[in-house]
Amino acid sequence: METPNFTHGSIPINDTRIVPSHGGDVKKVIALPILMFAGGAVGNLIAIVVLSISRQERKSSAFYTLVCGLAVTDLLGTCLASPITIANYLDQQVLEDRHLCEFHSFLLLFFGVAGLSIICAMSAERYLAICCPYTYQRWGVDRRFAQKFLFGIYISHILFCCLPMMGLASSELQPSLTWCFIDWRTRDAPAAAYSFLYGIVSLLLILGTIVLNLAVCGALLVMRQRTVQRRVSRASVRERWRALSSAAETQMIAVLVMTSAVVLACSAPLVVRMFANQIMQENDYKADLAAIRIAAVNPILDPWIYILLRRSLFRRMLTLSKRLRKTHKSTSPAPAQRNLLYPDIMKDGHVFTQLFNLIQPPGESGGTGHKGLQSSENTPFDPQPHQIIIYRTALPEVGVVRGGPGWRSLCPPPD
């Protein structure tokens, strides 16, 4: 049996290779992977700290646990893969070692598909919470459920990505001599099948995330339209808007949509190259290198979404917008517009200011709104089987579960 050449892989001798510069240009070439490594490590550490100091109510939510799992996954991927790449820039013989090349290929395979799986799980969690609240509650989707799900993702993906090291496929040093990956141009049936299988799994995760996010956003838009068009009393208008667009729900959807967009945009090029190399047998090595570099940007951008989309920053931006609006009104006064159908919304300010209001616990709010649209922080939530009720008077599509002396919505309170 012929021993594979991990320096050249399956590339013919006459093919062109992208060889890094030597001598005085090494410092310029190595600056990029060092900056990417520092940005990914520091950003994810800050994100984990920010998520760790969040309110205890948010820490107990499944969505919060999945977000933390994605941040930890990005941090591990950056800290394990980047040092190998940097060492190879300093000494190009590092990845010529067979075992190290296989390990580097395993890291790229595992963290690529693991990030897509966690994003898809986050989308599924929001879909169940908003569109299927009874199922969400019946399955007991909470922090422990999300932790078990993350554990299952890690174990299954480790086994899946270890298959090349078990002989199902082969790893090779790519033409740029800076990274290892599976031989995605091979004509060997088992190796080609694994390459197709990895690409199909990644593609299904991408499509599933897109479909679930569209379903969540569509459900929210439909519920908002029904709530606005329904004739209600003045006292219940603010409560319905608060339940429909609470700060926690708005922040979760914003984090989900932004993170999904970044992950899908960074992962899609590598999936496209996977199919292109296997089906059309292309030898566009520069496109392969660009695809893996775009995928490496993902763990750098993800943590800043968690950091920037915090509710405290939303509050500051809202306060700034109020000040600018007051300054504009004082300099150029305009006749006030009145909403005849919902006067309370115009009287209390811009309607979107209610997106960031806290949901007051029972007994602290002086209003006369529905208590079923509030969440109890100090009251333990321990519903009995005969007390579980899906509350649909105010919002037909949003479930609020009543248990014991207090009420608690399915969405956790904001940070």
Summary of the structure (lengths in Angstrom):
residues: 415
radius of gyration: 25.8
end to end distance: 59.7
largest distance: 85.8
contacts: 1291
relative contact order: 0.13
helix: 66%
strand: 4%
